[in-house]
Amino acid sequence: MKNHLIKFSALVVGLWASAALATPVISSLTVSGQSPASVNAGSNATFSVTLVKSGSGNLEAYLTCSNLPAGATATFTPSSLLFNGSTTLTNSSTLTISTLPSTPTGVYTFAVIARDGGSHNIATNTGTLTIGSGNKTVVATHSITSIQVLPDGSASVAVHAAASKSYVLQATIGLSSANWVNISTNSTDVNGDCVLSDPGASAFSSRFYRTGLLN
């Protein structure tokens, strides 16, 4: 009798584990980086939202977005993701965040929520929205790391900044002057470094430099 009870209990446990495995669940939700990396207020930014389902059975996940800045709205295409049986395990939707010209510049963390109908099967994750001004991102900080006068009289200005961005070198003869002149442009490498040149530096007894982001 004792041996029969042990076999029966093992059978029940095995059936329960099989049933639990078959229940469809949203196992993960990911939000891609923003495209383009920064937008002006009044423009749109897009993201890819990817869901992964575990288990078998049908599941339809409805997508929503929260914690957006003032004047921003979110649209998902499609607005829900359907998983059929055990064949569809990954599905994606495009999130478009539209802003108004009055939307404040800044870097915002928003939330994306996927819910399986009215059930408690919910997955969430966050994304980052960057809104700049005048085609200049607010997160691409940069600094001049060195200035050298070369033997030919030109000046070499080294900059460290965001990777793969274009910068302009400007110069003036006095800090009190509002007359900043564009001298040269260059783009940073994958490490965020570049050198900007002033070939006419030797024509001035003194010169002040600054750099600005172009894109």
Backbone as ProteinMPNN parsed JSONL, in Angstrom:
{"seq_chain_A": "MKNHLIKFSALVVGLWASAALATPVISSLTVSGQSPASVNAGSNATFSVTLVKSGSGNLEAYLTCSNLPAGATATFTPSSLLFNGSTTLTNSSTLTISTLPSTPTGVYTFAVIARDGGSHNIATNTGTLTIGSGNKTVVATHSITSIQVLPDGSASVAVHAAASKSYVLQATIGLSSANWVNISTNSTDVNGDCVLSDPGASAFSSRFYRTGLLN", "coords_chain_A": {"N_chain_A": [[0.83, -1.207, 0.0], [1.931, 1.241, 0.721], [3.811, 1.712, -1.311], [2.119, 2.128, -3.541], [0.875, 4.54, -2.876], [2.994, 6.338, -3.016], [3.632, 6.298, -5.757], [1.264, 7.332, -6.867], [1.216, 9.951, -5.819], [3.472, 11.05, -7.077], [2.617, 11.061, -9.717], [0.531, 12.954, -9.66], [1.94, 15.307, -9.021], [3.516, 15.529, -11.328], [1.57, 16.0, -13.322], [0.543, 18.457, -12.461], [2.76, 20.154, -12.749], [3.068, 20.085, -15.515], [0.722, 21.362, -16.354], [1.09, 23.91, -15.294], [3.256, 24.78, -16.802], [2.089, 25.115, -19.265], [0.621, 27.437, -19.141], [0.183, 30.581, -20.585], [2.414, 33.329, -20.368], [3.522, 36.701, -20.104], [6.773, 37.044, -20.353], [8.881, 38.856, -20.612], [9.597, 42.336, -21.291], [10.903, 44.703, -23.433], [12.327, 47.899, -24.2], [13.502, 49.725, -26.875], [16.306, 51.908, -27.724], [15.938, 55.45, -28.388], [14.843, 56.758, -31.553], [15.104, 59.382, -33.815], [18.199, 59.969, -31.911], [17.827, 62.301, -30.436], [15.208, 64.68, -30.339], [13.672, 67.699, -31.561], [11.41, 69.81, -29.743], [8.029, 69.395, -30.652], [8.422, 67.521, -32.554], [8.557, 63.981, -33.546], [9.407, 60.939, -31.841], [10.6, 57.606, -32.114], [10.306, 54.217, -30.923], [11.132, 50.766, -30.424], [9.155, 48.236, -29.142], [9.389, 45.211, -27.542], [7.986, 42.09, -26.828], [8.196, 39.045, -24.999], [6.9, 35.839, -24.837], [6.226, 33.151, -22.609], [5.438, 29.657, -22.205], [2.515, 27.843, -23.456], [-0.496, 28.32, -25.471], [-2.977, 30.881, -26.181], [-2.472, 34.444, -26.166], [-3.107, 37.852, -25.683], [-1.622, 40.891, -25.624], [-2.077, 44.093, -24.384], [-0.944, 47.371, -24.968], [0.278, 50.174, -23.181], [1.315, 53.532, -22.245], [3.025, 55.578, -19.891], [3.85, 58.412, -17.729], [4.814, 60.481, -19.38], [6.239, 63.588, -20.65], [4.808, 66.946, -20.376], [2.4, 67.636, -22.854], [3.14, 65.579, -24.538], [2.295, 62.651, -26.38], [1.482, 59.139, -26.745], [1.584, 56.541, -29.175], [0.913, 53.254, -30.175], [1.857, 50.9, -32.642], [1.296, 47.826, -33.831], [-1.505, 48.356, -31.513], [-1.932, 46.305, -29.777], [-0.526, 43.076, -29.043], [-0.61, 39.902, -30.423], [-0.322, 36.574, -29.434], [-0.131, 33.329, -30.63], [-0.929, 30.129, -29.61], [1.779, 27.864, -29.228], [3.59, 28.726, -31.025], [4.205, 31.423, -31.612], [6.469, 33.294, -29.998], [7.793, 35.663, -29.66], [7.147, 39.101, -30.162], [6.626, 42.337, -31.638], [6.093, 45.902, -31.348], [5.74, 49.206, -32.674], [6.476, 52.117, -30.995], [5.423, 55.386, -31.031], [6.205, 58.535, -29.963], [4.766, 61.592, -29.758], [5.435, 65.044, -29.695], [4.735, 68.42, -28.573], [5.35, 71.813, -29.733], [5.528, 73.258, -27.396], [6.395, 71.481, -25.501], [8.567, 70.875, -22.821], [12.167, 70.994, -23.05], [14.451, 68.329, -22.312], [15.433, 65.301, -20.525], [13.599, 62.424, -20.262], [12.175, 59.796, -18.358], [10.059, 57.257, -19.201], [7.281, 54.956, -18.838], [6.417, 51.736, -20.087], [3.689, 49.584, -20.393], [2.521, 46.297, -20.55], [-0.343, 44.402, -20.771], [-2.189, 41.471, -20.266], [-5.132, 41.412, -21.402], [-7.72, 41.67, -19.031], [-6.394, 40.449, -16.995], [-4.043, 39.543, -14.336], [-1.638, 39.303, -15.497], [1.002, 40.995, -16.202], [3.537, 43.044, -17.627], [6.23, 45.323, -17.306], [8.397, 48.036, -18.288], [10.974, 50.528, -18.742], [11.668, 53.452, -20.772], [13.711, 55.965, -22.431], [13.212, 59.29, -23.208], [14.461, 61.877, -25.147], [14.485, 65.272, -25.51], [15.552, 67.925, -27.356], [16.781, 71.195, -28.373], [16.703, 73.396, -31.095], [18.019, 71.599, -32.828], [19.97, 70.61, -31.172], [21.09, 68.35, -28.864], [20.322, 67.825, -25.408], [21.849, 66.196, -23.911], [24.363, 65.75, -24.879], [26.998, 66.546, -23.676], [30.061, 68.419, -23.782], [33.604, 69.077, -23.876], [36.54, 71.156, -24.045], [39.624, 69.737, -24.25], [42.301, 70.278, -24.733], [44.474, 72.876, -26.055], [46.577, 73.674, -28.675], [49.317, 75.426, -30.145], [50.532, 75.117, -33.287], [53.59, 74.444, -35.195], [53.254, 75.703, -37.698], [51.772, 77.91, -37.114], [49.069, 77.595, -36.872], [46.173, 76.725, -34.852], [45.315, 74.024, -32.721], [42.561, 72.42, -31.498], [41.462, 70.248, -29.136], [38.722, 68.129, -28.488], [36.482, 66.532, -26.257], [33.603, 64.618, -26.293], [30.177, 63.612, -26.957], [29.923, 60.514, -28.718], [30.36, 60.178, -32.25], [29.253, 62.628, -33.189], [28.749, 65.882, -34.643], [30.707, 68.832, -34.432], [31.275, 72.38, -34.044], [33.875, 74.751, -34.253], [34.321, 77.858, -32.76], [35.489, 81.259, -32.677], [36.715, 84.241, -31.037], [37.971, 87.6, -30.489], [37.834, 88.712, -28.033], [36.398, 88.198, -24.813], [34.306, 89.809, -24.126], [33.16, 90.414, -26.466], [30.52, 89.991, -28.803], [30.863, 88.844, -31.162], [31.259, 86.005, -32.368], [32.948, 83.802, -34.451], [32.54, 81.294, -36.886], [34.914, 78.75, -37.305], [35.897, 76.104, -37.969], [34.789, 72.701, -38.599], [34.147, 69.397, -37.285], [33.831, 65.828, -36.696], [33.209, 63.724, -33.897], [34.893, 60.684, -32.921], [34.276, 57.131, -32.303], [34.914, 57.029, -29.678], [34.354, 59.502, -28.759], [36.1, 61.609, -29.283], [37.725, 64.347, -30.962], [39.502, 66.614, -33.178], [39.656, 70.036, -33.699], [40.501, 72.608, -35.978], [42.221, 75.754, -36.277], [43.303, 77.463, -38.769], [44.069, 80.105, -39.165], [45.084, 81.225, -36.843], [47.511, 82.493, -36.196], [47.342, 85.078, -37.04], [46.342, 86.659, -35.08], [46.849, 88.336, -31.983], [45.789, 87.386, -29.651], [43.276, 84.94, -28.903], [40.037, 83.611, -28.303], [38.319, 80.562, -27.73], [35.44, 78.5, -28.406], [33.244, 75.657, -28.451], [30.551, 74.123, -30.271], [27.623, 72.056, -30.572], [26.556, 70.511, -33.528], [24.773, 68.528, -34.438]], "CA_chain_A": [[0.0, 0.0, 0.0], [2.787, 2.428, 0.788], [4.409, 1.952, -2.63], [1.087, 2.679, -4.417], [0.653, 5.939, -2.52], [4.138, 7.115, -3.508], [3.497, 6.422, -7.208], [0.13, 8.214, -7.136], [1.637, 11.321, -5.514], [4.405, 11.483, -8.125], [1.826, 11.311, -10.906], [-0.185, 14.21, -9.465], [2.912, 16.388, -9.124], [3.907, 15.653, -12.717], [0.492, 16.629, -14.059], [0.444, 19.863, -12.04], [3.878, 20.885, -13.352], [2.802, 20.211, -16.938], [-0.325, 22.365, -16.532], [1.653, 25.231, -15.008], [4.123, 25.15, -17.911], [1.286, 25.459, -20.424], [-0.023, 28.737, -18.964], [0.935, 31.644, -21.274], [2.82, 34.438, -19.503], [4.45, 37.687, -20.67], [7.972, 36.836, -19.546], [9.752, 40.032, -20.622], [9.258, 43.487, -22.126], [12.066, 45.573, -23.616], [12.121, 49.135, -24.964], [14.746, 50.076, -27.55], [16.713, 53.3, -27.653], [15.15, 56.4, -29.174], [15.255, 57.092, -32.914], [16.532, 59.662, -33.655], [18.66, 60.002, -30.526], [17.242, 63.482, -29.817], [14.276, 65.391, -31.221], [13.22, 69.016, -31.124], [10.016, 69.889, -29.321], [7.169, 69.472, -31.811], [8.74, 66.399, -33.44], [8.223, 62.646, -33.063], [10.467, 59.972, -31.562], [10.091, 56.243, -32.204], [10.952, 53.163, -30.142], [10.626, 49.419, -30.662], [8.777, 47.551, -27.905], [9.397, 43.781, -27.817], [7.483, 41.208, -25.774], [8.501, 37.618, -25.095], [5.917, 35.02, -24.118], [6.597, 31.785, -22.256], [4.279, 28.794, -22.094], [1.704, 27.71, -24.661], [-1.801, 28.942, -25.348], [-3.11, 32.21, -26.772], [-2.309, 35.586, -25.273], [-3.127, 39.151, -26.352], [-1.084, 41.903, -24.713], [-2.446, 45.467, -24.717], [0.176, 48.242, -24.62], [0.023, 51.555, -22.762], [2.517, 54.286, -21.894], [2.762, 56.568, -18.842], [4.954, 59.278, -17.266], [5.34, 61.31, -20.461], [6.262, 65.019, -20.317], [3.63, 67.726, -20.764], [2.204, 67.826, -24.29], [3.571, 64.411, -25.309], [1.33, 61.554, -26.458], [2.071, 57.889, -27.222], [0.785, 55.694, -30.057], [1.531, 51.975, -30.483], [1.437, 50.292, -33.911], [-0.106, 47.801, -33.419], [-1.762, 48.711, -30.11], [-1.898, 45.067, -28.999], [0.283, 42.025, -29.659], [-1.287, 38.611, -30.288], [0.51, 35.369, -29.44], [-0.969, 32.172, -30.916], [-0.433, 28.819, -29.223], [3.182, 27.755, -28.818], [4.446, 29.056, -32.169], [4.652, 32.822, -31.535], [7.064, 33.535, -28.684], [8.295, 37.039, -29.631], [6.364, 40.001, -30.998], [7.077, 43.715, -31.449], [5.249, 47.025, -31.732], [6.458, 50.486, -32.77], [5.951, 53.192, -30.151], [5.707, 56.74, -31.505], [5.893, 59.586, -28.998], [4.63, 62.879, -30.429], [5.572, 66.166, -28.776], [4.278, 69.728, -29.021], [6.399, 72.84, -29.641], [5.604, 73.751, -26.019], [6.929, 70.451, -24.606], [9.868, 71.327, -22.31], [13.348, 70.192, -23.36], [14.942, 67.554, -21.174], [15.534, 63.848, -20.648], [12.468, 61.909, -19.494], [11.998, 58.346, -18.245], [8.652, 56.895, -19.284], [7.01, 53.536, -18.592], [5.573, 50.985, -21.022], [3.014, 48.499, -19.686], [1.834, 45.297, -21.374], [-1.303, 43.69, -19.923], [-2.956, 40.437, -20.944], [-6.549, 41.647, -21.14], [-8.009, 42.144, -17.683], [-5.764, 39.557, -16.021], [-2.912, 40.09, -13.572], [-0.431, 39.027, -16.266], [1.463, 42.329, -16.589], [4.98, 43.287, -17.699], [6.548, 46.748, -17.456], [9.787, 48.444, -18.41], [11.095, 51.966, -18.958], [12.435, 53.976, -21.889], [14.204, 57.325, -22.223], [12.881, 60.253, -24.254], [15.333, 63.052, -25.109], [13.983, 66.394, -26.306], [16.529, 68.995, -27.394], [16.328, 72.489, -28.874], [17.531, 73.899, -32.187], [18.836, 70.481, -33.306], [21.054, 70.339, -30.228], [20.637, 67.489, -27.787], [20.683, 68.338, -24.094], [22.672, 65.237, -23.178], [25.674, 65.633, -25.497], [27.937, 67.482, -23.066], [31.374, 68.356, -24.403], [34.597, 69.946, -23.236], [37.834, 71.31, -24.708], [40.623, 69.078, -23.404], [43.623, 70.901, -24.915], [44.668, 73.81, -27.168], [47.999, 73.724, -29.007], [49.74, 76.227, -31.292], [51.425, 74.269, -34.073], [54.718, 75.177, -35.809], [52.855, 76.524, -38.839], [50.998, 79.034, -36.626], [47.663, 77.242, -36.687], [45.819, 76.234, -33.518], [44.64, 72.727, -32.699], [41.682, 72.37, -30.318], [40.973, 68.886, -28.914], [37.412, 68.113, -27.834], [35.907, 65.239, -25.861], [32.158, 64.835, -26.277], [29.414, 62.428, -27.334], [30.471, 59.824, -29.875], [29.734, 60.288, -33.582], [28.518, 63.88, -33.303], [29.479, 66.937, -35.341], [30.918, 70.03, -33.621], [31.841, 73.543, -34.712], [34.798, 75.577, -33.471], [34.099, 79.281, -32.927], [36.545, 82.072, -32.071], [36.52, 85.68, -30.903], [39.2, 88.24, -29.999], [37.633, 89.16, -26.655], [35.237, 87.561, -24.216], [33.202, 90.765, -24.065], [32.635, 90.581, -27.817], [29.456, 89.067, -29.202], [31.191, 88.432, -32.529], [31.876, 84.69, -32.455], [33.057, 83.426, -35.857], [32.752, 79.866, -37.138], [36.254, 78.521, -37.847], [35.984, 74.795, -38.61], [33.903, 71.661, -38.058], [34.653, 68.024, -37.316], [32.967, 64.881, -35.992], [33.881, 62.877, -32.918], [34.987, 59.261, -33.254], [33.446, 56.264, -31.459], [35.287, 57.296, -28.282], [33.933, 60.857, -28.413], [37.218, 62.548, -29.417], [38.024, 64.935, -32.271], [40.369, 67.794, -33.164], [39.187, 71.138, -34.548], [41.674, 73.419, -36.326], [42.108, 77.175, -36.639], [44.504, 77.719, -39.58], [44.452, 81.52, -39.176], [45.313, 81.682, -35.471], [48.725, 83.314, -36.078], [47.032, 86.461, -37.423], [45.779, 87.349, -33.909], [47.71, 88.323, -30.797], [45.109, 86.508, -28.697], [42.008, 84.455, -29.434], [39.283, 82.746, -27.403], [37.605, 79.533, -28.463], [34.371, 77.708, -27.816], [32.731, 74.66, -29.382], [29.099, 73.937, -30.233], [27.122, 70.846, -31.201], [25.811, 70.739, -34.768], [23.665, 67.579, -34.568]], "C_chain_A": [[0.862, 1.253, 0.0], [3.396, 2.757, -0.567], [3.396, 2.561, -3.593], [0.843, 4.157, -4.133], [1.777, 6.827, -3.056], [4.027, 7.33, -5.015], [2.376, 7.385, -7.573], [0.493, 9.669, -6.905], [2.567, 11.86, -6.593], [3.66, 11.819, -9.399], [1.095, 12.636, -10.813], [0.755, 15.392, -9.608], [3.309, 16.618, -10.571], [2.848, 16.326, -13.553], [0.36, 18.097, -13.724], [1.549, 20.699, -12.683], [3.642, 21.095, -14.835], [1.756, 21.278, -17.21], [0.203, 23.761, -16.308], [2.504, 25.721, -16.163], [3.316, 25.639, -19.106], [0.642, 26.837, -20.325], [0.787, 29.83, -19.654], [1.186, 32.832, -20.355], [3.701, 35.392, -20.305], [5.711, 37.649, -19.82], [8.925, 38.022, -19.559], [9.22, 41.093, -21.575], [10.501, 44.357, -22.218], [11.692, 46.769, -24.486], [13.458, 49.534, -25.569], [15.129, 51.518, -27.256], [15.904, 54.156, -28.606], [15.733, 56.577, -30.57], [14.428, 58.281, -33.416], [16.894, 59.858, -32.185], [18.124, 61.201, -29.757], [16.326, 64.151, -30.813], [14.011, 66.782, -30.663], [11.788, 68.921, -30.637], [9.136, 70.142, -30.539], [7.4, 68.357, -32.807], [8.363, 65.076, -32.783], [9.474, 61.814, -32.823], [9.856, 58.58, -31.605], [10.956, 55.283, -31.401], [10.366, 51.821, -30.584], [10.376, 48.749, -29.318], [8.633, 46.063, -28.227], [8.929, 42.999, -26.598], [7.919, 39.778, -26.062], [7.497, 36.866, -24.239], [6.513, 33.662, -23.797], [5.333, 30.973, -22.04], [3.51, 28.738, -23.386], [0.331, 28.316, -24.422], [-1.796, 30.349, -25.918], [-2.985, 33.302, -25.726], [-2.354, 36.857, -26.117], [-2.736, 40.225, -25.351], [-1.43, 43.298, -25.23], [-1.383, 46.411, -24.153], [-0.296, 49.641, -24.244], [1.339, 52.198, -22.336], [2.143, 55.345, -20.866], [4.029, 57.359, -18.534], [5.605, 60.07, -18.401], [5.355, 62.778, -20.042], [5.01, 65.723, -20.841], [3.574, 67.896, -22.277], [2.612, 66.654, -25.146], [2.5, 63.323, -25.256], [1.997, 60.338, -27.082], [1.079, 57.122, -28.082], [1.569, 54.414, -30.344], [0.956, 51.433, -31.794], [2.078, 48.914, -34.038], [-0.258, 48.104, -31.933], [-1.811, 47.496, -29.2], [-1.116, 44.019, -29.777], [-0.354, 40.679, -29.361], [-0.281, 37.473, -30.408], [-0.409, 34.162, -29.613], [-0.278, 30.882, -30.498], [0.996, 28.832, -28.754], [4.137, 28.184, -29.916], [4.998, 30.477, -32.086], [5.162, 33.111, -30.136], [7.571, 34.964, -28.537], [7.471, 37.887, -30.59], [6.747, 41.435, -30.667], [6.04, 44.716, -31.931], [6.113, 48.272, -31.799], [5.744, 51.528, -31.923], [6.387, 54.535, -30.737], [5.268, 57.735, -30.442], [5.916, 60.919, -29.732], [4.689, 63.995, -29.39], [5.001, 67.433, -29.401], [5.439, 70.721, -28.982], [6.584, 73.373, -28.22], [6.149, 72.716, -25.037], [8.324, 70.859, -24.127], [11.008, 70.408, -22.755], [13.8, 69.455, -22.109], [15.032, 66.083, -21.511], [14.503, 63.238, -19.71], [12.469, 60.379, -19.509], [10.506, 58.041, -18.226], [8.502, 55.391, -19.082], [6.138, 52.969, -19.696], [5.007, 49.789, -20.277], [2.335, 47.597, -20.7], [0.947, 44.475, -20.441], [-2.086, 42.691, -20.768], [-4.428, 40.599, -20.593], [-6.768, 42.217, -19.75], [-7.358, 41.308, -16.613], [-4.666, 40.28, -15.258], [-1.583, 39.812, -14.268], [0.061, 40.337, -16.881], [2.993, 42.344, -16.636], [5.204, 44.773, -17.923], [8.046, 46.925, -17.664], [9.802, 49.934, -18.719], [11.895, 52.273, -20.215], [12.843, 55.404, -21.589], [13.901, 58.186, -23.44], [13.755, 61.489, -24.077], [14.803, 64.113, -26.056], [14.99, 67.527, -26.211], [15.924, 70.28, -27.917], [17.27, 72.951, -29.974], [18.492, 72.866, -32.731], [20.023, 70.18, -32.412], [20.509, 69.502, -29.09], [21.104, 68.024, -26.449], [21.586, 67.381, -23.338], [24.083, 65.117, -23.742], [26.615, 66.692, -24.93], [29.305, 67.33, -23.72], [32.307, 69.338, -23.712], [35.851, 69.999, -24.096], [38.896, 70.749, -23.78], [42.024, 69.653, -23.579], [43.588, 71.862, -26.105], [46.17, 73.914, -27.421], [48.217, 74.643, -30.196], [50.802, 75.423, -32.034], [52.528, 75.098, -34.737], [54.322, 76.061, -36.982], [51.985, 77.708, -38.425], [49.525, 78.747, -36.444], [47.435, 76.743, -35.257], [45.04, 74.938, -33.646], [43.864, 72.624, -31.395], [41.105, 70.961, -30.199], [39.695, 68.93, -28.083], [37.062, 66.683, -27.451], [34.417, 65.447, -25.631], [31.445, 63.518, -26.578], [29.988, 61.829, -28.616], [29.642, 60.094, -31.127], [28.807, 61.493, -33.704], [29.392, 64.922, -33.996], [29.533, 68.208, -34.489], [31.539, 71.141, -34.462], [32.752, 74.269, -33.741], [34.529, 77.03, -33.795], [35.187, 80.049, -32.179], [36.124, 83.52, -32.007], [37.799, 86.279, -30.32], [39.061, 88.723, -28.561], [36.368, 88.568, -26.088], [34.039, 88.501, -24.121], [32.548, 90.965, -25.429], [31.548, 89.552, -28.092], [29.729, 88.499, -30.59], [31.978, 87.127, -32.52], [31.814, 84.221, -33.91], [33.276, 81.919, -35.964], [34.095, 79.667, -37.839], [36.334, 77.192, -38.608], [35.005, 73.84, -37.948], [34.601, 70.306, -38.138], [33.692, 67.144, -36.53], [33.782, 64.026, -35.041], [33.892, 61.425, -33.387], [34.132, 58.451, -32.274], [33.758, 56.452, -29.978], [34.896, 58.699, -27.833], [35.026, 61.908, -28.538], [37.325, 63.084, -30.839], [38.911, 66.152, -32.074], [39.814, 68.8, -34.16], [40.353, 72.096, -34.764], [41.295, 74.865, -36.639], [43.35, 77.54, -37.436], [44.956, 79.166, -39.554], [44.778, 82.084, -37.806], [46.487, 82.648, -35.364], [48.474, 84.774, -36.437], [46.512, 87.275, -36.249], [46.74, 87.245, -32.733], [47.109, 87.476, -29.69], [43.758, 86.113, -29.302], [41.361, 83.529, -28.406], [38.439, 81.788, -28.234], [36.438, 78.965, -27.652], [33.899, 76.714, -28.879], [31.225, 74.517, -29.208], [28.71, 72.686, -30.99], [26.286, 71.209, -32.424], [24.645, 69.787, -34.93], [23.562, 66.674, -33.369]], "O_chain_A": [[0.53, 2.229, -0.672], [3.493, 3.926, -0.942], [3.76, 3.426, -4.39], [0.628, 4.939, -5.059], [1.526, 7.948, -3.5], [4.297, 8.428, -5.502], [2.529, 8.179, -8.501], [0.124, 10.534, -7.7], [2.45, 13.023, -6.98], [4.027, 12.764, -10.097], [1.043, 13.376, -11.795], [0.407, 16.382, -10.252], [3.429, 17.763, -11.007], [3.173, 17.144, -14.413], [0.092, 18.909, -14.61], [1.304, 21.826, -13.113], [3.97, 22.153, -15.371], [1.873, 22.024, -18.182], [-0.166, 24.695, -17.02], [2.499, 26.908, -16.487], [3.788, 26.475, -19.876], [0.162, 27.358, -21.332], [1.966, 29.999, -19.344], [0.285, 33.284, -19.649], [4.533, 34.95, -21.098], [5.725, 38.159, -18.7], [9.704, 38.19, -18.621], [8.499, 40.797, -22.528], [11.09, 44.711, -21.197], [10.857, 46.667, -25.385], [14.447, 49.667, -24.848], [14.376, 52.257, -26.622], [15.261, 53.644, -29.522], [16.949, 56.551, -30.757], [13.199, 58.212, -33.444], [16.018, 59.909, -31.321], [17.978, 61.126, -28.536], [16.627, 64.191, -32.006], [14.109, 67.015, -29.458], [11.036, 68.047, -31.07], [9.45, 70.997, -31.367], [6.674, 68.242, -33.794], [7.915, 65.036, -31.637], [10.478, 61.968, -33.519], [8.716, 58.391, -31.18], [12.156, 55.493, -31.219], [9.232, 51.76, -31.061], [11.26, 48.697, -28.463], [7.84, 45.694, -29.093], [9.408, 43.211, -25.484], [7.999, 39.358, -27.216], [7.27, 37.203, -23.077], [7.225, 33.083, -24.618], [4.278, 31.526, -21.729], [3.8, 29.488, -24.319], [0.024, 28.77, -23.32], [-0.735, 30.943, -26.115], [-3.34, 33.117, -24.562], [-1.704, 36.927, -27.16], [-3.427, 40.445, -24.356], [-1.118, 43.643, -26.37], [-0.97, 46.271, -23.002], [-1.159, 50.218, -24.906], [2.337, 51.518, -22.099], [1.071, 55.944, -20.951], [5.12, 57.033, -19.002], [6.813, 60.303, -18.381], [4.577, 63.18, -19.177], [4.257, 65.168, -21.641], [4.569, 68.253, -22.908], [2.453, 66.705, -26.366], [1.876, 63.102, -24.218], [2.951, 60.468, -27.849], [-0.109, 57.055, -27.769], [2.743, 54.47, -30.71], [-0.25, 51.492, -32.034], [3.272, 48.82, -34.321], [0.72, 48.111, -31.186], [-1.738, 47.635, -27.979], [-1.048, 44.062, -31.005], [-0.611, 40.345, -28.205], [0.506, 37.415, -31.353], [-1.353, 33.982, -28.844], [0.818, 30.574, -30.967], [1.395, 29.698, -27.976], [5.351, 28.034, -29.778], [6.148, 30.71, -32.456], [4.379, 33.169, -29.188], [7.763, 35.438, -27.417], [7.137, 37.45, -31.692], [7.15, 41.724, -29.541], [5.221, 44.42, -32.801], [7.101, 48.391, -31.074], [4.556, 51.789, -32.111], [7.579, 54.785, -30.916], [4.096, 57.774, -30.064], [6.949, 61.33, -30.262], [4.066, 63.901, -28.332], [4.807, 67.503, -30.614], [6.416, 70.493, -28.268], [7.652, 73.876, -27.874], [6.347, 73.029, -23.863], [9.184, 71.161, -24.954], [10.837, 69.191, -22.829], [13.56, 69.905, -20.989], [14.747, 65.667, -22.634], [14.522, 63.497, -18.507], [12.73, 59.754, -20.537], [9.779, 58.505, -17.348], [9.48, 54.647, -19.147], [5.227, 53.638, -20.184], [5.741, 49.062, -19.608], [1.653, 48.075, -21.607], [1.419, 43.92, -19.448], [-2.582, 43.023, -21.844], [-4.919, 40.014, -19.627], [-6.073, 43.147, -19.34], [-7.712, 41.425, -15.44], [-4.391, 41.457, -15.491], [-0.52, 40.057, -13.697], [-0.403, 40.743, -17.947], [3.657, 41.737, -15.796], [4.446, 45.413, -18.652], [8.851, 46.081, -17.271], [8.749, 50.535, -18.934], [12.699, 51.458, -20.668], [12.383, 55.994, -20.611], [14.283, 57.852, -24.561], [13.793, 62.081, -22.998], [14.686, 63.882, -27.259], [15.259, 68.036, -25.123], [14.704, 70.448, -27.911], [18.489, 72.907, -29.813], [19.635, 73.183, -33.061], [20.987, 69.554, -32.855], [19.559, 69.909, -28.421], [22.178, 68.62, -26.364], [22.046, 67.702, -22.243], [24.924, 64.446, -23.143], [26.987, 67.632, -25.632], [29.668, 66.239, -24.16], [31.875, 70.289, -23.061], [36.192, 69.037, -24.783], [39.057, 71.221, -22.654], [42.854, 69.535, -22.677], [42.796, 71.698, -27.033], [46.943, 74.203, -26.507], [47.425, 74.655, -31.138], [51.846, 75.09, -31.472], [52.412, 76.32, -34.829], [54.981, 77.068, -37.241], [51.504, 78.443, -39.287], [48.798, 79.585, -35.91], [48.379, 76.388, -34.55], [44.22, 74.769, -34.549], [44.441, 72.728, -30.313], [40.345, 70.527, -31.064], [39.6, 69.669, -27.103], [37.307, 65.744, -28.208], [34.01, 66.331, -24.878], [32.036, 62.444, -26.468], [30.475, 62.55, -29.487], [28.419, 60.221, -31.08], [27.71, 61.39, -34.255], [30.62, 64.852, -33.943], [28.531, 68.611, -33.899], [32.229, 70.887, -35.45], [32.444, 74.39, -32.555], [34.507, 77.412, -34.965], [35.737, 79.568, -31.188], [35.299, 83.983, -32.795], [38.613, 85.568, -29.73], [40.051, 89.101, -27.935], [35.368, 88.443, -26.795], [32.896, 88.052, -24.046], [31.505, 91.61, -25.534], [31.64, 88.399, -27.671], [28.911, 87.754, -31.13], [33.202, 87.129, -32.648], [30.749, 84.242, -34.527], [34.083, 81.342, -35.237], [34.386, 80.326, -38.837], [36.783, 77.156, -39.753], [34.462, 74.124, -36.88], [35.511, 70.098, -38.941], [32.843, 67.642, -35.79], [34.914, 63.65, -35.347], [33.022, 60.993, -34.143], [33.357, 59.02, -31.506], [32.958, 56.078, -29.12], [35.079, 59.054, -26.669], [34.905, 62.99, -27.963], [37.051, 62.369, -31.803], [39.059, 66.659, -30.962], [39.537, 68.467, -35.312], [41.111, 72.368, -33.833], [40.227, 75.158, -37.176], [44.367, 77.897, -36.841], [46.107, 79.451, -39.884], [44.753, 83.301, -37.621], [46.464, 83.543, -34.518], [49.32, 85.626, -36.162], [46.262, 88.47, -36.4], [47.363, 86.206, -32.512], [47.838, 86.908, -28.876], [43.178, 86.848, -30.1], [42.045, 82.762, -27.728], [37.917, 82.146, -29.29], [36.442, 78.951, -26.422], [34.134, 76.916, -30.07], [30.691, 74.76, -28.126], [29.385, 72.295, -31.942], [25.427, 72.089, -32.37], [23.621, 70.167, -35.497], [22.681, 65.815, -33.318]]}, "name": "protein", "num_of_chains": 1, "seq": "MKNHLIKFSALVVGLWASAALATPVISSLTVSGQSPASVNAGSNATFSVTLVKSGSGNLEAYLTCSNLPAGATATFTPSSLLFNGSTTLTNSSTLTISTLPSTPTGVYTFAVIARDGGSHNIATNTGTLTIGSGNKTVVATHSITSIQVLPDGSASVAVHAAASKSYVLQATIGLSSANWVNISTNSTDVNGDCVLSDPGASAFSSRFYRTGLLN"}
